[in-house]
Amino acid sequence: MKKLKVMIVDDEVTIVEGFKRLFDWDKHGCVPVCEAGDGMSAINQAKLYQPDIIIMDINLPIVNGLDAISMIREQNPNITFIVISGYDEFEYCQEALRLKVKDYILKPVKYEELGKVIDHIRMEQFHVVVDHKTTVTEEIKNEDSKIIFRFIAYIQEHLVEDINLQKLSLEFHMNPAYISQLFKNETGINYHSYLTRLRVNKSKTLLTTTDKSISEIATAVGFSDYRVFTKMFKNYTGMTPSQYKNHSDYSATAVLTNNNA
């Protein structure tokens, strides 16, 4: 899987240099290709370099970060945005939500948190939707990639089951160790991490779109133990399932209230 190109946008040079020198880009399958210190430069650089991901500060000179995101989206709607900001205010979060940014991270940025967000973005590049026909978001370039897509399609269809490496090996007649190595080589994350994140992401959808209890959702995404589900969910989102559901309900209500005002 190709490395994702990243652009860093922040008017604080020390923050930009910190990202470039201290964040483990190779580990997360990315490479920084350009940077900008103001919103207008970000718009121009995005057009020139066509990055896959833009890490964008909000408080920028000339054009602020949120306006820059809106303008860049007009040029290239396929770019994924991660907003970083010192503003912990609902109006900024709400606007970022409207612009469909991938995540909103408060400064000072924890590199571990950023890494999890980028890993999730990489995972989505391999996302497969199985519903009569299969849609993939990245061109299949070699035989290993074709095998990985078959694995992912199977995993999504059997998410409620205990789909460990041994079960995959029996289903596809391959060595478990080989499957494990193939997953790491092609996706940048190991099999267990991929499966857990897929289950957590599915549970997030169920929490916000259904009236199922948290226990029912845990079972629906393959967790037999409610406590393990809650722990894993909090590890990946920073919130318990209940907190996530309440937060999503509050955000949706606030947006509706604002639209009706």
Residue pairs with C-beta under 8 A, 6 or more apart in sequence:
1 29
1 122
1 125
1 126
1 138
1 145
1 186
1 187
1 188
3 29
3 30
3 31
4 29
4 30
4 31
4 52
4 53
4 118
4 121
4 122
4 125
5 30
5 31
5 33
5 49
5 50
5 51
5 52
5 53
6 25
6 30
6 31
6 32
6 33
6 51
6 52
6 53
6 54
6 55
6 118
7 32
7 33
7 34
7 35
7 36
7 42
7 45
7 46
7 49
7 51
7 53
7 54
7 55
8 16
8 19
8 20
8 32
8 34
8 35
8 36
8 55
9 35
9 36
9 37
9 39
9 41
9 42
9 54
9 55
9 56
9 57
9 60
9 65
9 68
10 16
10 19
10 37
10 55
10 57
10 60
10 84
11 37
11 38
11 57
11 59
11 60
11 61
12 57
13 37
15 57
15 107
15 109
16 35
16 37
19 32
19 55
19 109
20 32
20 35
22 111
23 111
23 114
23 115
24 111
24 115
25 31
25 32
27 115
28 115
28 118
28 119
28 122
28 188
29 118
29 119
29 122
29 188
30 53
30 118
33 49
33 51
34 45
34 48
34 49
34 51
35 45
36 42
36 44
36 45
37 60
37 61
38 60
38 61
38 62
38 63
39 60
39 61
39 62
39 63
39 64
39 65
39 67
39 68
40 62
40 63
40 68
41 62
42 54
42 56
42 60
42 63
42 65
42 68
42 72
43 63
43 68
43 71
43 72
43 75
46 54
46 72
46 75
46 76
46 79
47 72
47 75
47 76
50 76
50 79
51 79
52 79
52 80
52 121
53 79
53 80
53 81
53 82
53 118
53 121
54 69
54 72
54 79
54 80
54 81
54 82
55 82
55 84
55 114
56 65
56 68
56 69
56 81
56 82
56 83
56 84
56 101
57 65
57 83
57 84
57 85
58 64
58 65
58 66
58 83
58 84
58 85
58 87
58 92
59 65
59 85
59 86
59 87
60 68
63 71
65 83
65 85
66 83
66 92
66 95
66 96
66 99
69 81
69 83
69 99
69 101
70 99
72 79
73 79
73 99
80 102
80 121
81 99
81 101
81 102
82 101
82 102
82 103
82 105
82 114
82 117
82 118
83 96
83 101
83 103
83 104
83 105
84 105
84 106
84 107
84 109
85 92
85 104
85 105
85 106
85 107
86 106
86 107
88 106
90 254
92 104
93 104
93 251
94 251
94 254
94 255
94 258
96 104
97 251
97 255
98 255
102 117
102 120
102 121
103 117
105 113
105 114
105 117
113 238
116 236
119 188
119 189
119 193
119 197
120 197
120 201
122 187
122 188
122 189
123 187
123 189
123 194
123 197
123 198
124 137
125 137
125 138
126 136
126 137
126 138
126 148
126 149
126 152
126 186
126 187
127 136
127 137
127 152
128 134
128 135
128 136
128 149
128 152
128 153
128 156
129 135
129 156
130 153
130 156
130 157
134 149
134 153
136 149
138 145
140 146
140 149
144 182
144 185
144 186
145 186
147 172
147 182
148 182
148 183
148 186
148 187
150 172
151 168
151 172
151 179
151 183
154 163
154 168
154 171
154 172
155 163
155 168
155 195
155 198
156 198
159 198
159 199
159 202
159 221
159 222
160 219
160 220
160 221
160 222
161 167
161 222
162 222
162 224
163 195
163 222
165 176
165 179
165 180
165 191
166 176
168 174
168 176
168 179
168 191
169 175
169 176
169 179
172 179
179 191
180 190
180 191
183 189
183 190
183 191
183 194
184 190
184 191
187 194
189 197
196 232
196 236
197 236
199 221
199 222
199 223
199 232
200 221
200 232
200 233
200 236
200 237
202 220
202 221
203 217
203 218
203 220
203 221
203 229
203 233
203 241
204 237
204 244
206 212
206 217
206 220
206 221
207 214
207 217
207 241
207 244
207 245
207 248
208 245
208 248
208 249
208 252
210 217
212 220
214 226
214 229
214 230
214 241
214 242
214 245
215 226
217 229
217 241
218 225
218 226
218 229
218 230
218 241
221 229
223 229
223 232
229 241
230 240
230 241
233 239
233 240
233 241
233 244
234 240
237 244
239 247
